[in-house]
């Protein structure tokens, strides 16, 4: 299945049905009076997050979605049927933005979450609504209200616990294939990964979701290489797993380049907890590896773990450390949410409920 993480679609809600002008005409009943019914409401436009989807490919070949028009009112005070709604089914993690691509309308992060994008037009009143003591035979009815329309962007941001970042050909896809059942494309040339991949990693009795995105090179935020378009897929991650190729001549410089691109993309992403791992530790000598690790610590102030995704050396300790970092980050997120829900007084202290008025 082709991966598509953004699409532009046109949506339109249904027009309301027109009201009816009708009069009751039956044998032996004189002056039956008006009995025109109201028109039906036009259909709404909804967007809903559903399980089982991981791409927006459904919106690649169809970009126009229109809800049904409401049925017109009829005689004998019969109200027209409401127009059928349109529901755009999208993967969990999809954002809906206005046509400018920046103004956020909705962020669907939970399965079953549904948001109404456009309201259908109201149905018009029939002539029975206008009867009065001075106008007992009204010959007017309202037309239905027009529906609304708009262009929106659907942008998918995959939901994962940890995100893999690093230079091209650093071994990210190899690691994902080793620690999970995912089967990403693996080859000995850069930019093998062209779209994000997800894998479920099992550590002892716990599991977490790991996301692999295409590699970053210097100038990615300006569109060099594959650009930074796919960095949005790790924005929702609790932490980052930064893979550094230990066989690089200067691993510290490779780390600096990737960090610079992340910071240029979004400050929030750069502030996420990060675990740094030296990959391909099996193909260089111990002395050279120790020298590079010491220089890396001196330049960046970070101590990387050692690992070889190809042989499995150091993979389990790295995944265990990553799981610990995920739990710590998720715990901090929950604490932040709880703090935000606490009402503070004018001094910034948690406000206590005043019960002095109670008997």
ZASE-862290 format. One record per residue (C-alpha): x, z, y; residue in three letters; residue number from 0. Coordinates in steps of 0.05 Angstrom, whole numbers, plus 32768, in hexadecimal, padded with zeros to 4 digits. Layout:
// ZASE-862290
+------+------+------+-----+-----+
:    X :    Z :    Y :  aa :   i :
+------+------+------+-----+-----+
:    X :    Z :    Y : Ala : NUM :
...
+------+------+------+-----+-----+
***
This chain:
// ZASE-862290
+------+------+------+-----+-----+
:    X :    Z :    Y :  aa :   i :
+------+------+------+-----+-----+
: 8000 : 8000 : 8000 : Unk :   0 :
: 801B : 7FED : 8045 : Unk :   1 :
: 8029 : 8029 : 8071 : Unk :   2 :
: 8008 : 8026 : 80B6 : Unk :   3 :
: 800B : 8062 : 80E4 : Unk :   4 :
: 7FE8 : 8048 : 8122 : Unk :   5 :
: 7FAF : 801A : 8131 : Unk :   6 :
: 7F85 : 8006 : 816D : Unk :   7 :
: 7F3A : 8000 : 8161 : Unk :   8 :
: 7EFC : 7FF1 : 818A : Unk :   9 :
: 7EC0 : 801F : 8181 : Unk :  10 :
: 7E79 : 8019 : 819C : Unk :  11 :
: 7E3E : 8047 : 8195 : Unk :  12 :
: 7DF9 : 802A : 818A : Unk :  13 :
: 7DC6 : 801C : 81C0 : Unk :  14 :
: 7D86 : 8044 : 81C0 : Unk :  15 :
: 7D46 : 8022 : 81AB : Unk :  16 :
: 7D13 : 800F : 81E1 : Unk :  17 :
: 7CD2 : 8035 : 81E9 : Unk :  18 :
: 7C90 : 8013 : 81D6 : Unk :  19 :
: 7C54 : 8002 : 8202 : Unk :  20 :
: 7C17 : 8008 : 81D5 : Unk :  21 :
: 7BCF : 801E : 81D8 : Unk :  22 :
: 7BA3 : 803B : 81A2 : Unk :  23 :
: 7B6E : 8009 : 818D : Unk :  24 :
: 7B3E : 801E : 8156 : Unk :  25 :
: 7AF5 : 800F : 8148 : Unk :  26 :
: 7AC5 : 8042 : 8165 : Unk :  27 :
: 7AFD : 8062 : 818E : Unk :  28 :
: 7AF8 : 8052 : 81D8 : Unk :  29 :
: 7B31 : 805B : 8209 : Unk :  30 :
: 7B63 : 806D : 81D2 : Unk :  31 :
: 7B9A : 8075 : 8204 : Unk :  32 :
: 7BE5 : 8066 : 8200 : Unk :  33 :
: 7C09 : 8071 : 81BD : Unk :  34 :
: 7C4C : 804F : 81C6 : Unk :  35 :
: 7C85 : 8073 : 81A2 : Unk :  36 :
: 7CCC : 8082 : 81B8 : Unk :  37 :
: 7D08 : 8058 : 81A5 : Unk :  38 :
: 7D3B : 8074 : 8174 : Unk :  39 :
: 7D80 : 808E : 8188 : Unk :  40 :
: 7DBB : 8060 : 817F : Unk :  41 :
: 7DF1 : 8071 : 814C : Unk :  42 :
: 7E2B : 809F : 815D : Unk :  43 :
: 7E75 : 808F : 814F : Unk :  44 :
: 7E9C : 80C5 : 8129 : Unk :  45 :
: 7EE3 : 80CB : 810F : Unk :  46 :
: 7EEE : 80F6 : 80D1 : Unk :  47 :
: 7F2D : 810D : 80AD : Unk :  48 :
: 7F26 : 8103 : 8062 : Unk :  49 :
: 7F52 : 8110 : 8025 : Unk :  50 :
: 7F72 : 80D8 : 7FFD : Unk :  51 :
: 7F8A : 80AE : 8038 : Unk :  52 :
: 7FD2 : 80AC : 8050 : Unk :  53 :
: 7FD2 : 806D : 807B : Unk :  54 :
: 7FA7 : 8049 : 80AF : Unk :  55 :
: 7FAB : 8007 : 808B : Unk :  56 :
: 7F5F : 8003 : 808A : Unk :  57 :
: 7F60 : 7FF6 : 80D5 : Unk :  58 :
: 7F94 : 7FBE : 80D0 : Unk :  59 :
: 7F61 : 7F87 : 80C1 : Unk :  60 :
: 7F23 : 7FA5 : 80E1 : Unk :  61 :
: 7F26 : 7FBE : 8128 : Unk :  62 :
: 7EDE : 7FBD : 8140 : Unk :  63 :
: 7EAB : 7FF3 : 812D : Unk :  64 :
: 7E65 : 7FF3 : 8149 : Unk :  65 :
: 7E2D : 8024 : 8139 : Unk :  66 :
: 7DE7 : 800B : 812D : Unk :  67 :
: 7DB3 : 8003 : 8163 : Unk :  68 :
: 7D76 : 8032 : 8163 : Unk :  69 :
: 7D34 : 8014 : 814D : Unk :  70 :
: 7D00 : 8007 : 8183 : Unk :  71 :
: 7CC3 : 8033 : 8187 : Unk :  72 :
: 7C80 : 801C : 816A : Unk :  73 :
: 7C36 : 8027 : 8174 : Unk :  74 :
: 7C10 : 8063 : 8159 : Unk :  75 :
: 7C46 : 8090 : 8177 : Unk :  76 :
: 7C7A : 807A : 8145 : Unk :  77 :
: 7CC1 : 808A : 8159 : Unk :  78 :
: 7CF7 : 8057 : 8147 : Unk :  79 :
: 7D2C : 8069 : 8114 : Unk :  80 :
: 7D70 : 8080 : 812C : Unk :  81 :
: 7DAA : 8050 : 8127 : Unk :  82 :
: 7DDC : 805A : 80EF : Unk :  83 :
: 7E1B : 807F : 8103 : Unk :  84 :
: 7E62 : 8063 : 80FA : Unk :  85 :
: 7E97 : 8092 : 80DC : Unk :  86 :
: 7EE0 : 807E : 80DF : Unk :  87 :
: 7F03 : 809E : 80A4 : Unk :  88 :
: 7F4C : 80AE : 80B2 : Unk :  89 :
: 7F84 : 80D5 : 8090 : Unk :  90 :
: 7F8E : 811F : 809F : Unk :  91 :
: 7FBF : 8124 : 80D9 : Unk :  92 :
: 7FA3 : 80EA : 8102 : Unk :  93 :
: 7F9F : 80EE : 814D : Unk :  94 :
: 7F6C : 80C7 : 8177 : Unk :  95 :
: 7F85 : 80B2 : 81BB : Unk :  96 :
: 7F66 : 808B : 81F4 : Unk :  97 :
: 7F79 : 8043 : 8203 : Unk :  98 :
: 7FB5 : 8059 : 822D : Unk :  99 :
: 7FD4 : 8075 : 81ED : Unk : 100 :
: 7FE3 : 80B9 : 820D : Unk : 101 :
: 7FA1 : 80DE : 821A : Unk : 102 :
: 7F8F : 8105 : 81DC : Unk : 103 :
: 7F46 : 8104 : 81C7 : Unk : 104 :
: 7F4A : 8127 : 8184 : Unk : 105 :
: 7F7D : 8140 : 8152 : Unk : 106 :
: 7F63 : 8142 : 810B : Unk : 107 :
: 7F90 : 8173 : 80E5 : Unk : 108 :
: 7F5F : 818C : 80AF : Unk : 109 :
: 7F39 : 8169 : 8078 : Unk : 110 :
: 7EEF : 8160 : 808A : Unk : 111 :
: 7EFB : 8168 : 80D5 : Unk : 112 :
: 7ECC : 8139 : 80FB : Unk : 113 :
: 7ECA : 8127 : 8144 : Unk : 114 :
: 7E96 : 80FE : 8169 : Unk : 115 :
: 7EB7 : 80C9 : 8193 : Unk : 116 :
: 7E7A : 80A8 : 81B2 : Unk : 117 :
: 7E31 : 80BD : 81B7 : Unk : 118 :
: 7DFA : 808C : 81A8 : Unk : 119 :
: 7DCA : 8078 : 81DF : Unk : 120 :
: 7D88 : 809D : 81E4 : Unk : 121 :
: 7D48 : 807A : 81D1 : Unk : 122 :
: 7D18 : 8066 : 8208 : Unk : 123 :
: 7CD5 : 8088 : 8212 : Unk : 124 :
: 7C95 : 8067 : 81FD : Unk : 125 :
: 7C59 : 8060 : 822B : Unk : 126 :
: 7C37 : 809D : 820C : Unk : 127 :
: 7C6C : 80C7 : 8230 : Unk : 128 :
: 7C53 : 80AF : 8274 : Unk : 129 :
: 7C09 : 80BE : 826E : Unk : 130 :
: 7BEC : 80F0 : 829F : Unk : 131 :
: 7BAA : 8102 : 82BF : Unk : 132 :
: 7BB5 : 80CE : 82F5 : Unk : 133 :
: 7BD4 : 8099 : 82C8 : Unk : 134 :
: 7BAE : 8098 : 8288 : Unk : 135 :
: 7BC4 : 8052 : 8272 : Unk : 136 :
: 7C0E : 804B : 8284 : Unk : 137 :
: 7C2B : 8006 : 8276 : Unk : 138 :
: 7C74 : 8018 : 827A : Unk : 139 :
: 7CA9 : 802F : 8249 : Unk : 140 :
: 7CF3 : 803D : 8250 : Unk : 141 :
: 7D29 : 8010 : 8233 : Unk : 142 :
: 7D5C : 8031 : 8205 : Unk : 143 :
: 7D9C : 804D : 8222 : Unk : 144 :
: 7DD9 : 8023 : 8218 : Unk : 145 :
: 7E10 : 803C : 81E9 : Unk : 146 :
: 7E58 : 8047 : 81FF : Unk : 147 :
: 7E96 : 8022 : 81E9 : Unk : 148 :
: 7EE1 : 802C : 81EC : Unk : 149 :
: 7F24 : 801A : 81CE : Unk : 150 :
: 7F49 : 8052 : 81AC : Unk : 151 :
: 7F8D : 805A : 818A : Unk : 152 :
: 7F90 : 807B : 8145 : Unk : 153 :
: 7FD5 : 8099 : 813A : Unk : 154 :
: 7FE8 : 80BA : 80F8 : Unk : 155 :
: 8019 : 80F4 : 80F5 : Unk : 156 :
: 8026 : 8109 : 80AE : Unk : 157 :
: 801E : 8153 : 809F : Unk : 158 :
: 8059 : 8171 : 807A : Unk : 159 :
: 807C : 81B4 : 8076 : Unk : 160 :
: 80C2 : 8199 : 8083 : Unk : 161 :
: 80DE : 8158 : 809D : Unk : 162 :
: 811D : 8133 : 8089 : Unk : 163 :
: 8146 : 8118 : 80C3 : Unk : 164 :
: 818B : 80F9 : 80C6 : Unk : 165 :
: 81B2 : 80B9 : 80CF : Unk : 166 :
: 81A2 : 807C : 80A5 : Unk : 167 :
: 81BF : 807D : 805F : Unk : 168 :
: 81CC : 80C8 : 8062 : Unk : 169 :
: 81A8 : 80D3 : 801F : Unk : 170 :
: 8163 : 80EA : 8037 : Unk : 171 :
: 813C : 80BD : 8007 : Unk : 172 :
: 8169 : 80CF : 7FCD : Unk : 173 :
: 815C : 8119 : 7FDA : Unk : 174 :
: 8111 : 810E : 7FDD : Unk : 175 :
: 8112 : 80E8 : 7F9B : Unk : 176 :
: 813A : 8120 : 7F7A : Unk : 177 :
: 8111 : 815C : 7F91 : Unk : 178 :
: 80CC : 813C : 7F8B : Unk : 179 :
: 80A5 : 8107 : 7F65 : Unk : 180 :
: 80A8 : 80D7 : 7FA0 : Unk : 181 :
: 80C8 : 8093 : 7F94 : Unk : 182 :
: 80E4 : 807B : 7FD7 : Unk : 183 :
: 810F : 803D : 7FDA : Unk : 184 :
: 8159 : 804E : 7FD2 : Unk : 185 :
: 8194 : 801E : 7FDF : Unk : 186 :
: 81DB : 8020 : 7FF8 : Unk : 187 :
: 81CC : 8003 : 803D : Unk : 188 :
: 81AF : 8020 : 807D : Unk : 189 :
: 8165 : 8020 : 808E : Unk : 190 :
: 814E : 801E : 8046 : Unk : 191 :
: 8113 : 804A : 805A : Unk : 192 :
: 80E5 : 8023 : 8087 : Unk : 193 :
: 80A8 : 8051 : 8085 : Unk : 194 :
: 80A0 : 809D : 807C : Unk : 195 :
: 809A : 80B9 : 8036 : Unk : 196 :
: 807D : 80FB : 801E : Unk : 197 :
: 8090 : 8124 : 7FE1 : Unk : 198 :
: 807A : 8168 : 7FC5 : Unk : 199 :
: 80B6 : 8195 : 7FB6 : Unk : 200 :
: 80AF : 81CE : 7F83 : Unk : 201 :
: 80DD : 820B : 7F8A : Unk : 202 :
: 80D0 : 823E : 7F54 : Unk : 203 :
: 8085 : 824A : 7F5A : Unk : 204 :
: 807E : 8232 : 7FA2 : Unk : 205 :
: 8074 : 81EB : 7FBC : Unk : 206 :
: 807C : 81CA : 8000 : Unk : 207 :
: 8075 : 8183 : 801B : Unk : 208 :
: 80B3 : 815F : 8032 : Unk : 209 :
: 80B0 : 8122 : 8060 : Unk : 210 :
: 80E6 : 80EC : 8063 : Unk : 211 :
: 80E8 : 80BF : 80A0 : Unk : 212 :
: 8115 : 8083 : 80AF : Unk : 213 :
: 815A : 8093 : 80C9 : Unk : 214 :
: 816B : 809B : 8112 : Unk : 215 :
: 81A5 : 807A : 8137 : Unk : 216 :
: 81BE : 8082 : 817E : Unk : 217 :
: 818D : 8062 : 81AF : Unk : 218 :
: 8151 : 806A : 8180 : Unk : 219 :
: 8127 : 8086 : 81BA : Unk : 220 :
: 8133 : 8044 : 81DE : Unk : 221 :
: 811D : 801B : 81A1 : Unk : 222 :
: 8161 : 8010 : 8180 : Unk : 223 :
: 815C : 8008 : 8134 : Unk : 224 :
: 8117 : 801E : 811E : Unk : 225 :
: 8110 : 8048 : 815D : Unk : 226 :
: 80F3 : 808D : 815E : Unk : 227 :
: 80AC : 8078 : 814D : Unk : 228 :
: 80AB : 809E : 810B : Unk : 229 :
: 80C4 : 80E0 : 8129 : Unk : 230 :
: 807B : 80F0 : 8136 : Unk : 231 :
: 8072 : 80FA : 80EB : Unk : 232 :
: 809E : 8138 : 80EC : Unk : 233 :
: 807F : 8157 : 812B : Unk : 234 :
: 804E : 817F : 8100 : Unk : 235 :
: 8085 : 8199 : 80D1 : Unk : 236 :
: 8097 : 81E2 : 80D2 : Unk : 237 :
: 80E2 : 81D2 : 80D0 : Unk : 238 :
: 8115 : 819A : 80C9 : Unk : 239 :
: 8147 : 818C : 8092 : Unk : 240 :
: 8181 : 8168 : 80B3 : Unk : 241 :
: 81A9 : 813F : 8081 : Unk : 242 :
: 81F1 : 8130 : 8098 : Unk : 243 :
: 821C : 80FF : 8071 : Unk : 244 :
: 825B : 8127 : 8060 : Unk : 245 :
: 8281 : 80E6 : 8053 : Unk : 246 :
: 827A : 80D3 : 809D : Unk : 247 :
: 82BA : 80D2 : 80C4 : Unk : 248 :
: 829C : 8103 : 80F6 : Unk : 249 :
: 825E : 8128 : 80DB : Unk : 250 :
: 8258 : 8150 : 811B : Unk : 251 :
: 8250 : 810F : 8144 : Unk : 252 :
: 821B : 80F6 : 8113 : Unk : 253 :
: 81F6 : 8137 : 811B : Unk : 254 :
: 81FB : 8134 : 8167 : Unk : 255 :
: 81DE : 80ED : 8169 : Unk : 256 :
: 81A0 : 8100 : 8140 : Unk : 257 :
: 8195 : 8140 : 8167 : Unk : 258 :
: 819A : 8119 : 81A8 : Unk : 259 :
: 8164 : 80E8 : 8191 : Unk : 260 :
: 8136 : 8121 : 817B : Unk : 261 :
: 813E : 8144 : 81BE : Unk : 262 :
: 8131 : 8103 : 81E4 : Unk : 263 :
: 80F1 : 80F9 : 81BC : Unk : 264 :
: 80D3 : 813F : 81C4 : Unk : 265 :
: 80ED : 8183 : 81D9 : Unk : 266 :
: 80BC : 81A6 : 81AA : Unk : 267 :
: 80D7 : 8181 : 816E : Unk : 268 :
: 811F : 8193 : 8181 : Unk : 269 :
: 810D : 81DD : 8183 : Unk : 270 :
: 80F4 : 81DE : 813B : Unk : 271 :
: 811D : 8208 : 8109 : Unk : 272 :
: 8151 : 81DC : 80E7 : Unk : 273 :
: 8178 : 81DF : 80A6 : Unk : 274 :
: 81B8 : 81B5 : 80A6 : Unk : 275 :
: 81D4 : 819A : 8065 : Unk : 276 :
: 8213 : 8173 : 8056 : Unk : 277 :
: 8200 : 813E : 8023 : Unk : 278 :
: 822E : 8114 : 7FF6 : Unk : 279 :
: 825D : 8150 : 7FEF : Unk : 280 :
: 8271 : 8135 : 7FAA : Unk : 281 :
: 8295 : 80F7 : 7FC3 : Unk : 282 :
: 82C9 : 8119 : 7FF0 : Unk : 283 :
: 8301 : 814A : 7FE0 : Unk : 284 :
: 82F8 : 8195 : 7FE8 : Unk : 285 :
: 832E : 819A : 801E : Unk : 286 :
: 8311 : 8163 : 8048 : Unk : 287 :
: 82CB : 817F : 803F : Unk : 288 :
: 82E1 : 81C4 : 8055 : Unk : 289 :
: 8304 : 81A6 : 8091 : Unk : 290 :
: 82C6 : 817E : 80A6 : Unk : 291 :
: 8299 : 81BA : 809C : Unk : 292 :
: 82C6 : 81E6 : 80C6 : Unk : 293 :
: 82C9 : 81B2 : 80FE : Unk : 294 :
: 827D : 81AA : 80FB : Unk : 295 :
: 8274 : 81F5 : 8103 : Unk : 296 :
: 82A4 : 81F6 : 813D : Unk : 297 :
: 8281 : 81BD : 8162 : Unk : 298 :
: 8238 : 81CD : 8154 : Unk : 299 :
: 8239 : 8217 : 8145 : Unk : 300 :
: 8212 : 8209 : 8105 : Unk : 301 :
: 8228 : 8215 : 80BD : Unk : 302 :
: 820E : 81DD : 808F : Unk : 303 :
: 81FD : 81E5 : 8046 : Unk : 304 :
: 8221 : 81B9 : 8013 : Unk : 305 :
: 81FA : 818B : 7FE5 : Unk : 306 :
: 81FC : 814B : 7FBD : Unk : 307 :
: 81B8 : 812C : 7FB3 : Unk : 308 :
: 81D5 : 80F9 : 7F82 : Unk : 309 :
: 81F2 : 812E : 7F51 : Unk : 310 :
: 81C2 : 8168 : 7F61 : Unk : 311 :
: 81FA : 8195 : 7F79 : Unk : 312 :
: 81DF : 81C8 : 7FAA : Unk : 313 :
: 819A : 81AA : 7FAC : Unk : 314 :
: 8173 : 81E6 : 7F91 : Unk : 315 :
: 8195 : 8218 : 7FC1 : Unk : 316 :
: 8186 : 81E9 : 7FFB : Unk : 317 :
: 813C : 81E2 : 7FE8 : Unk : 318 :
: 8137 : 822E : 7FE0 : Unk : 319 :
: 8155 : 8238 : 8025 : Unk : 320 :
: 8125 : 8204 : 8041 : Unk : 321 :
: 80E9 : 8227 : 8022 : Unk : 322 :
: 8100 : 8269 : 8041 : Unk : 323 :
: 8105 : 8246 : 8085 : Unk : 324 :
: 80C0 : 8227 : 807D : Unk : 325 :
: 80A0 : 826A : 806D : Unk : 326 :
: 80C3 : 828B : 80A8 : Unk : 327 :
: 80AD : 8253 : 80D8 : Unk : 328 :
: 8065 : 8253 : 80BE : Unk : 329 :
: 8062 : 829F : 80C5 : Unk : 330 :
: 8079 : 8299 : 810D : Unk : 331 :
: 8044 : 8264 : 811B : Unk : 332 :
: 800E : 8292 : 8101 : Unk : 333 :
: 8028 : 82CC : 812B : Unk : 334 :
: 8028 : 82A0 : 8169 : Unk : 335 :
: 7FE0 : 828B : 815C : Unk : 336 :
: 7FCB : 82D3 : 8154 : Unk : 337 :
: 7FED : 82E6 : 8195 : Unk : 338 :
: 7FCA : 82AE : 81B9 : Unk : 339 :
: 7F87 : 82C7 : 81A0 : Unk : 340 :
: 7F94 : 830D : 81BC : Unk : 341 :
: 7F74 : 8318 : 8201 : Unk : 342 :
: 7FA7 : 8333 : 8234 : Unk : 343 :
: 7F98 : 835D : 8271 : Unk : 344 :
: 7FB3 : 8351 : 82B7 : Unk : 345 :
: 7FF4 : 8374 : 82A4 : Unk : 346 :
: 8000 : 8347 : 8268 : Unk : 347 :
: 7FED : 837F : 8237 : Unk : 348 :
: 7FBA : 8376 : 81FE : Unk : 349 :
: 7F77 : 8387 : 821C : Unk : 350 :
: 7F50 : 83BF : 81FA : Unk : 351 :
: 7F05 : 83BC : 81F4 : Unk : 352 :
: 7EE1 : 83EA : 8226 : Unk : 353 :
: 7EAD : 8412 : 8201 : Unk : 354 :
: 7EA0 : 8446 : 8237 : Unk : 355 :
: 7E5B : 8427 : 8247 : Unk : 356 :
: 7E42 : 8431 : 8201 : Unk : 357 :
: 7E16 : 846E : 81F2 : Unk : 358 :
+------+------+------+-----+-----+
***
